[in-house]
Amino acid sequence: MTTTSLNARADAGSPAGAAAPVVRDGARRRTSRRSRRRIVVDAILVVSALVWLIPVYWMVNSSLQSESDLLSSPPHVLPLHPRFEAYASVLHDSAFWSAMGMSLATALVTVVVTTTASFLAALAISRFRFLGRKALIIAILVVQMIPAEALFISQYRMLDAWSLLNSVAGLSLLYIGGVLPFVIWMMRGFVDGIPADLEQAAMIDGCSRVGAFIRVTLPLLAPGLVSTSVFSFLHSWNEYTLALIILSKNSAVTLPIWLQSFQQGLRDTDWAGVMAGSTLIAVPVIILFALVQTRMADSMVSGAVKG
């Protein structure tokens, strides 16, 4: 009998050798419990996601039904005879494309200006100490507390005096002013979460201050820039009340205002057209979120700093 087999038998007969199967069984039980908990959590998340998707499904389902099916009682959960006439009517409507162009232009201007301004403002507030810094922070918080409805009259008169009514520039200006305080505060949280020591370490290694910021801090701020951009886009894309006040021409409307064209009276509304238009309006938002998820993951990986 070899020495190895004798040692193996000795280990098996020892208390440590007897405890090894018990340890393995305990590890298996813990793994099994974690797997069951994971399954329960995943099931809850899937059910919650399905509940949130019910309004979206109902919107798409209603856009594929005829007027009689929409007004039937009980309503049809599934479209019995799917109809695409509502989508064809929307896509062949020149007013839809005009409103789409104005909404996109307004959203792009708002996103570019607010993202750039909030980034620079948050960087200044977080990284530099200057006279009036605390007063500026308090002013940002106070501005967010002002009800938007309290500013409608003054905003209208201001744009009227500047001849900016019914224009992309005028509407974008109001959207920028409305969303900028919040995105500055949001961006400041991202900047505060990045230690300034990283930039100082890069400067010790030979980078200039600007080079250290571009190579170290800016990649780490990519998720924050994406988040503020998405918030600004959604604010300008879905906003209705302010656009209703500022835009009075039929040739200059955004998509939420354009949806009013399907309502001819209190009882005469093309609900299939409303649902088809709403579905098409939601498509750019869905595409944006699909791109954002990938970009945010890539940004977090590319911004990693080795210790």
C-alpha positions as a Markdown table, in Angstrom:
| # | Residue | x | y | z |
|---|---|---|---|---|
| 1 | Met | 0.0 | 0.0 | 0.0 |
| 2 | Thr | 1.4 | 3.4 | -1.0 |
| 3 | Thr | 2.0 | 6.3 | 1.2 |
| 4 | Thr | -0.6 | 8.4 | -0.7 |
| 5 | Ser | -3.4 | 5.9 | 0.0 |
| 6 | Leu | -2.4 | 5.7 | 3.7 |
| 7 | Asn | -2.6 | 9.5 | 4.0 |
| 8 | Ala | -6.0 | 9.5 | 2.2 |
| 9 | Arg | -7.3 | 6.9 | 4.6 |
| 10 | Ala | -5.9 | 8.8 | 7.6 |
| 11 | Asp | -7.5 | 12.0 | 6.3 |
| 12 | Ala | -10.8 | 10.2 | 5.8 |
| 13 | Gly | -10.7 | 8.8 | 9.3 |
| 14 | Ser | -9.7 | 12.1 | 10.9 |
| 15 | Pro | -12.4 | 14.6 | 12.2 |
| 16 | Ala | -11.4 | 17.1 | 9.5 |
| 17 | Gly | -12.0 | 14.5 | 6.8 |
| 18 | Ala | -15.3 | 13.7 | 8.3 |
| 19 | Ala | -16.3 | 17.4 | 8.3 |
| 20 | Ala | -15.5 | 17.9 | 4.7 |
| 21 | Pro | -18.8 | 16.3 | 3.4 |
| 22 | Val | -20.7 | 18.4 | 5.9 |
| 23 | Val | -19.1 | 21.6 | 4.7 |
| 24 | Arg | -19.9 | 20.7 | 1.1 |
| 25 | Asp | -23.5 | 19.9 | 2.0 |
| 26 | Gly | -23.9 | 23.2 | 3.8 |
| 27 | Ala | -22.5 | 25.1 | 0.8 |
| 28 | Arg | -24.9 | 23.2 | -1.5 |
| 29 | Arg | -27.9 | 24.2 | 0.8 |
| 30 | Arg | -26.8 | 27.8 | 0.8 |
| 31 | Thr | -26.5 | 27.8 | -3.0 |
| 32 | Ser | -29.9 | 26.2 | -3.3 |
| 33 | Arg | -31.5 | 28.8 | -1.0 |
| 34 | Arg | -29.9 | 31.6 | -3.0 |
| 35 | Ser | -31.1 | 30.1 | -6.2 |
| 36 | Arg | -34.7 | 29.9 | -4.9 |
| 37 | Arg | -34.6 | 33.5 | -3.7 |
| 38 | Arg | -33.2 | 34.5 | -7.1 |
| 39 | Ile | -36.1 | 32.7 | -8.8 |
| 40 | Val | -38.7 | 34.4 | -6.6 |
| 41 | Val | -37.1 | 37.9 | -7.1 |
| 42 | Asp | -37.0 | 37.3 | -10.9 |
| 43 | Ala | -40.6 | 36.2 | -10.9 |
| 44 | Ile | -41.7 | 39.3 | -9.0 |
| 45 | Leu | -39.7 | 41.6 | -11.4 |
| 46 | Val | -41.2 | 39.9 | -14.5 |
| 47 | Val | -44.8 | 40.3 | -13.1 |
| 48 | Ser | -44.1 | 44.0 | -12.3 |
| 49 | Ala | -42.7 | 44.6 | -15.8 |
| 50 | Leu | -45.8 | 43.0 | -17.3 |
| 51 | Val | -48.1 | 45.2 | -15.2 |
| 52 | Trp | -46.2 | 48.3 | -16.4 |
| 53 | Leu | -46.5 | 47.1 | -20.0 |
| 54 | Ile | -50.3 | 46.8 | -19.8 |
| 55 | Pro | -51.0 | 50.5 | -20.9 |
| 56 | Val | -48.5 | 50.1 | -23.7 |
| 57 | Tyr | -50.1 | 46.9 | -24.9 |
| 58 | Trp | -53.6 | 48.5 | -24.7 |
| 59 | Met | -52.4 | 51.5 | -26.7 |
| 60 | Val | -51.1 | 49.3 | -29.5 |
| 61 | Asn | -54.1 | 47.0 | -29.3 |
| 62 | Ser | -56.5 | 49.9 | -29.6 |
| 63 | Ser | -54.7 | 51.3 | -32.6 |
| 64 | Leu | -55.3 | 48.1 | -34.5 |
| 65 | Gln | -59.1 | 48.0 | -33.9 |
| 66 | Ser | -62.0 | 49.5 | -35.7 |
| 67 | Glu | -64.2 | 52.2 | -34.1 |
| 68 | Ser | -67.0 | 49.7 | -33.3 |
| 69 | Asp | -64.6 | 47.3 | -31.7 |
| 70 | Leu | -63.0 | 50.1 | -29.6 |
| 71 | Leu | -66.4 | 51.1 | -28.2 |
| 72 | Ser | -67.7 | 47.6 | -27.7 |
| 73 | Ser | -68.6 | 46.3 | -24.2 |
| 74 | Pro | -66.8 | 44.3 | -22.9 |
| 75 | Pro | -63.6 | 45.6 | -24.8 |
| 76 | His | -61.6 | 43.2 | -26.9 |
| 77 | Val | -58.3 | 42.2 | -25.3 |
| 78 | Leu | -57.0 | 41.0 | -28.6 |
| 79 | Pro | -57.7 | 42.6 | -32.0 |
| 80 | Leu | -60.1 | 40.3 | -33.8 |
| 81 | His | -59.4 | 41.8 | -37.2 |
| 82 | Pro | -56.2 | 43.9 | -37.1 |
| 83 | Arg | -56.5 | 47.1 | -39.1 |
| 84 | Phe | -53.5 | 49.3 | -40.1 |
| 85 | Glu | -55.6 | 52.1 | -41.6 |
| 86 | Ala | -54.9 | 54.4 | -38.6 |
| 87 | Tyr | -51.1 | 54.0 | -39.1 |
| 88 | Ala | -51.4 | 54.6 | -42.8 |
| 89 | Ser | -53.5 | 57.8 | -42.2 |
| 90 | Val | -51.0 | 59.1 | -39.7 |
| 91 | Leu | -47.9 | 58.4 | -41.9 |
| 92 | His | -49.5 | 60.1 | -44.9 |
| 93 | Asp | -50.4 | 63.2 | -42.9 |
| 94 | Ser | -48.1 | 66.0 | -43.6 |
| 95 | Ala | -49.0 | 67.7 | -40.3 |
| 96 | Phe | -47.6 | 64.7 | -38.5 |
| 97 | Trp | -44.2 | 65.0 | -40.1 |
| 98 | Ser | -44.2 | 68.8 | -39.6 |
| 99 | Ala | -44.9 | 68.3 | -35.9 |
| 100 | Met | -42.2 | 65.5 | -35.8 |
| 101 | Gly | -39.6 | 67.9 | -37.2 |
| 102 | Met | -40.5 | 70.6 | -34.7 |
| 103 | Ser | -40.4 | 68.2 | -31.7 |
| 104 | Leu | -37.1 | 66.7 | -32.8 |
| 105 | Ala | -35.5 | 70.1 | -33.4 |
| 106 | Thr | -36.7 | 71.4 | -30.0 |
| 107 | Ala | -35.6 | 68.3 | -28.2 |
| 108 | Leu | -32.1 | 68.3 | -29.8 |
| 109 | Val | -31.5 | 72.0 | -29.0 |
| 110 | Thr | -32.7 | 71.4 | -25.4 |
| 111 | Val | -30.5 | 68.4 | -24.9 |
| 112 | Val | -27.4 | 69.9 | -26.3 |
| 113 | Val | -27.7 | 73.2 | -24.4 |
| 114 | Thr | -28.8 | 71.7 | -21.1 |
| 115 | Thr | -26.2 | 68.9 | -21.1 |
| 116 | Thr | -23.4 | 71.3 | -21.9 |
| 117 | Ala | -24.5 | 74.0 | -19.4 |
| 118 | Ser | -25.3 | 71.5 | -16.6 |
| 119 | Phe | -21.9 | 69.8 | -17.1 |
| 120 | Leu | -19.9 | 73.1 | -16.8 |
| 121 | Ala | -22.0 | 74.4 | -14.0 |
| 122 | Ala | -21.8 | 71.2 | -11.9 |
| 123 | Leu | -18.1 | 71.0 | -12.5 |
| 124 | Ala | -17.6 | 74.6 | -11.3 |
| 125 | Ile | -19.8 | 74.1 | -8.2 |
| 126 | Ser | -18.2 | 70.8 | -7.2 |
| 127 | Arg | -14.5 | 71.4 | -8.0 |
| 128 | Phe | -14.0 | 75.2 | -7.3 |
| 129 | Arg | -14.6 | 77.4 | -4.3 |
| 130 | Phe | -15.7 | 80.9 | -5.3 |
| 131 | Leu | -17.6 | 83.8 | -3.8 |
| 132 | Gly | -21.3 | 83.3 | -4.0 |
| 133 | Arg | -21.1 | 79.5 | -4.4 |
| 134 | Lys | -23.5 | 78.7 | -1.6 |
| 135 | Ala | -25.9 | 81.4 | -2.8 |
| 136 | Leu | -25.8 | 79.8 | -6.3 |
| 137 | Ile | -26.6 | 76.4 | -4.9 |
| 138 | Ile | -29.6 | 77.8 | -2.9 |
| 139 | Ala | -30.8 | 79.7 | -5.9 |
| 140 | Ile | -30.8 | 76.4 | -8.0 |
| 141 | Leu | -32.9 | 74.8 | -5.3 |
| 142 | Val | -35.3 | 77.7 | -5.0 |
| 143 | Val | -35.9 | 78.0 | -8.7 |
| 144 | Gln | -37.1 | 74.3 | -8.8 |
| 145 | Met | -39.8 | 75.2 | -6.2 |
| 146 | Ile | -41.5 | 77.8 | -8.4 |
| 147 | Pro | -44.6 | 76.4 | -10.0 |
| 148 | Ala | -44.4 | 76.3 | -13.8 |
| 149 | Glu | -47.9 | 77.7 | -14.1 |
| 150 | Ala | -46.9 | 80.9 | -12.3 |
| 151 | Leu | -44.5 | 81.8 | -15.1 |
| 152 | Phe | -46.8 | 81.2 | -18.1 |
| 153 | Ile | -47.9 | 84.8 | -18.6 |
| 154 | Ser | -44.5 | 86.4 | -18.1 |
| 155 | Gln | -42.9 | 83.8 | -20.4 |
| 156 | Tyr | -45.5 | 84.4 | -23.1 |
| 157 | Arg | -45.0 | 88.2 | -22.9 |
| 158 | Met | -41.2 | 87.8 | -23.0 |
| 159 | Leu | -41.3 | 85.6 | -26.2 |
| 160 | Asp | -43.9 | 88.0 | -27.8 |
| 161 | Ala | -41.6 | 90.9 | -27.2 |
| 162 | Trp | -38.7 | 89.0 | -28.7 |
| 163 | Ser | -40.8 | 87.8 | -31.7 |
| 164 | Leu | -40.1 | 84.2 | -30.7 |
| 165 | Leu | -43.6 | 82.9 | -30.5 |
| 166 | Asn | -44.4 | 79.8 | -32.7 |
| 167 | Ser | -40.7 | 79.1 | -33.1 |
| 168 | Val | -38.2 | 76.4 | -32.2 |
| 169 | Ala | -35.9 | 78.9 | -30.6 |
| 170 | Gly | -38.6 | 80.3 | -28.3 |
| 171 | Leu | -39.9 | 77.0 | -27.2 |
| 172 | Ser | -36.4 | 75.6 | -26.7 |
| 173 | Leu | -35.5 | 78.6 | -24.6 |
| 174 | Leu | -38.4 | 77.9 | -22.2 |
| 175 | Tyr | -37.6 | 74.2 | -22.0 |
| 176 | Ile | -34.0 | 74.9 | -21.3 |
| 177 | Gly | -34.9 | 77.3 | -18.5 |
| 178 | Gly | -37.4 | 74.8 | -17.0 |
| 179 | Val | -35.1 | 71.8 | -16.9 |
| 180 | Leu | -31.7 | 73.3 | -16.4 |
| 181 | Pro | -31.8 | 73.8 | -12.6 |
| 182 | Phe | -32.7 | 70.1 | -12.0 |
| 183 | Val | -30.1 | 68.7 | -14.4 |
| 184 | Ile | -27.4 | 70.9 | -12.8 |
| 185 | Trp | -28.3 | 69.4 | -9.4 |
| 186 | Met | -28.4 | 65.9 | -10.9 |
| 187 | Met | -25.0 | 66.4 | -12.7 |
| 188 | Arg | -23.5 | 67.8 | -9.5 |
| 189 | Gly | -24.1 | 64.5 | -7.8 |
| 190 | Phe | -22.2 | 62.6 | -10.5 |
| 191 | Val | -19.3 | 65.0 | -10.3 |
| 192 | Asp | -19.2 | 64.8 | -6.5 |
| 193 | Gly | -19.0 | 61.0 | -6.7 |
| 194 | Ile | -15.7 | 61.2 | -8.6 |
| 195 | Pro | -12.7 | 61.9 | -6.3 |
| 196 | Ala | -10.6 | 64.9 | -7.3 |
| 197 | Asp | -7.5 | 62.8 | -6.2 |
| 198 | Leu | -7.8 | 60.9 | -9.5 |
| 199 | Glu | -7.1 | 64.1 | -11.4 |
| 200 | Gln | -4.3 | 65.0 | -9.1 |
| 201 | Ala | -2.7 | 61.5 | -9.5 |
| 202 | Ala | -2.9 | 61.9 | -13.3 |
| 203 | Met | -1.2 | 65.4 | -13.0 |
| 204 | Ile | 1.6 | 63.9 | -11.0 |
| 205 | Asp | 2.1 | 61.3 | -13.7 |
| 206 | Gly | 2.6 | 64.1 | -16.2 |
| 207 | Cys | -0.8 | 65.1 | -17.5 |
| 208 | Ser | -1.9 | 68.8 | -17.6 |
| 209 | Arg | -5.0 | 69.8 | -15.7 |
| 210 | Val | -7.1 | 69.7 | -18.9 |
| 211 | Gly | -5.5 | 66.4 | -20.0 |
| 212 | Ala | -6.2 | 64.8 | -16.6 |
| 213 | Phe | -9.8 | 66.0 | -16.8 |
| 214 | Ile | -10.3 | 64.7 | -20.3 |
| 215 | Arg | -8.6 | 61.3 | -19.8 |
| 216 | Val | -9.8 | 60.5 | -16.2 |
| 217 | Thr | -12.8 | 62.4 | -15.1 |
| 218 | Leu | -14.7 | 62.8 | -18.4 |
| 219 | Pro | -15.0 | 59.1 | -19.1 |
| 220 | Leu | -16.3 | 58.5 | -15.6 |
| 221 | Leu | -18.9 | 61.2 | -16.1 |
| 222 | Ala | -20.3 | 59.5 | -19.2 |
| 223 | Pro | -23.2 | 57.8 | -17.4 |
| 224 | Gly | -24.2 | 61.2 | -15.8 |
| 225 | Leu | -24.1 | 62.9 | -19.2 |
| 226 | Val | -26.3 | 60.2 | -20.7 |
| 227 | Ser | -28.8 | 60.5 | -17.7 |
| 228 | Thr | -29.1 | 64.2 | -18.0 |
| 229 | Ser | -29.5 | 64.0 | -21.7 |
| 230 | Val | -32.3 | 61.5 | -21.5 |
| 231 | Phe | -34.1 | 63.5 | -18.8 |
| 232 | Ser | -33.9 | 66.7 | -20.9 |
| 233 | Phe | -35.1 | 64.8 | -24.0 |
| 234 | Leu | -38.1 | 63.3 | -22.3 |
| 235 | His | -39.0 | 66.7 | -20.7 |
| 236 | Ser | -39.1 | 68.5 | -24.1 |
| 237 | Trp | -40.5 | 65.5 | -26.1 |
| 238 | Asn | -43.6 | 65.0 | -23.8 |
| 239 | Glu | -44.3 | 68.6 | -22.6 |
| 240 | Tyr | -47.8 | 69.7 | -23.5 |
| 241 | Thr | -49.0 | 72.7 | -21.5 |
| 242 | Leu | -46.3 | 75.2 | -22.3 |
| 243 | Ala | -46.3 | 74.3 | -26.0 |
| 244 | Leu | -50.0 | 74.8 | -26.0 |
| 245 | Ile | -49.6 | 78.3 | -24.8 |
| 246 | Ile | -46.6 | 79.3 | -26.9 |
| 247 | Leu | -47.6 | 77.7 | -30.2 |
| 248 | Ser | -50.8 | 79.1 | -31.7 |
| 249 | Lys | -50.2 | 78.4 | -35.4 |
| 250 | Asn | -51.4 | 75.1 | -37.0 |
| 251 | Ser | -48.1 | 75.0 | -39.0 |
| 252 | Ala | -46.0 | 75.2 | -35.8 |
| 253 | Val | -47.0 | 72.5 | -33.3 |
| 254 | Thr | -45.2 | 69.7 | -31.5 |
| 255 | Leu | -46.4 | 66.1 | -31.5 |
| 256 | Pro | -48.4 | 66.3 | -28.2 |
| 257 | Ile | -50.3 | 69.3 | -29.6 |
| 258 | Trp | -50.8 | 67.6 | -33.0 |
| 259 | Leu | -52.7 | 64.7 | -31.3 |
| 260 | Gln | -55.5 | 67.2 | -30.7 |
| 261 | Ser | -56.3 | 67.1 | -34.4 |
| 262 | Phe | -58.0 | 63.7 | -33.9 |
| 263 | Gln | -60.6 | 65.3 | -31.5 |
| 264 | Gln | -63.3 | 67.2 | -33.5 |
| 265 | Gly | -65.6 | 67.5 | -30.5 |
| 266 | Leu | -66.5 | 66.1 | -27.1 |
| 267 | Arg | -68.1 | 63.0 | -28.7 |
| 268 | Asp | -66.3 | 62.8 | -32.0 |
| 269 | Thr | -62.8 | 61.5 | -31.5 |
| 270 | Asp | -60.8 | 59.2 | -33.7 |
| 271 | Trp | -59.5 | 57.0 | -31.0 |
| 272 | Ala | -57.7 | 54.6 | -33.3 |
| 273 | Gly | -55.9 | 57.5 | -34.8 |
| 274 | Val | -55.0 | 58.8 | -31.3 |
| 275 | Met | -53.6 | 55.5 | -30.3 |
| 276 | Ala | -51.7 | 55.0 | -33.6 |
| 277 | Gly | -50.2 | 58.5 | -33.3 |
| 278 | Ser | -49.3 | 57.9 | -29.7 |
| 279 | Thr | -47.6 | 54.6 | -30.6 |
| 280 | Leu | -45.5 | 56.3 | -33.3 |
| 281 | Ile | -44.6 | 59.1 | -30.9 |
| 282 | Ala | -43.3 | 56.6 | -28.4 |
| 283 | Val | -41.1 | 54.9 | -31.0 |
| 284 | Pro | -38.2 | 57.4 | -30.8 |
| 285 | Val | -38.3 | 57.2 | -27.0 |
| 286 | Ile | -38.0 | 53.4 | -27.1 |
| 287 | Ile | -35.1 | 53.6 | -29.6 |
| 288 | Leu | -33.4 | 56.1 | -27.3 |
| 289 | Phe | -33.7 | 53.9 | -24.2 |
| 290 | Ala | -32.4 | 50.9 | -26.2 |
| 291 | Leu | -29.3 | 52.9 | -27.2 |
| 292 | Val | -28.9 | 54.4 | -23.7 |
| 293 | Gln | -28.7 | 51.0 | -22.0 |
| 294 | Thr | -25.8 | 49.9 | -24.2 |
| 295 | Arg | -24.0 | 53.3 | -24.1 |
| 296 | Met | -24.2 | 53.5 | -20.3 |
| 297 | Ala | -22.7 | 50.0 | -19.9 |
| 298 | Asp | -19.9 | 50.8 | -22.4 |
| 299 | Ser | -19.3 | 54.2 | -20.7 |
| 300 | Met | -18.9 | 52.6 | -17.2 |
| 301 | Val | -16.5 | 50.0 | -18.6 |
| 302 | Ser | -14.4 | 52.4 | -20.6 |
| 303 | Gly | -14.2 | 54.8 | -17.7 |
| 304 | Ala | -12.7 | 52.3 | -15.3 |
| 305 | Val | -9.5 | 53.3 | -13.6 |
| 306 | Lys | -7.0 | 50.8 | -12.5 |
| 307 | Gly | -5.8 | 51.1 | -8.9 |
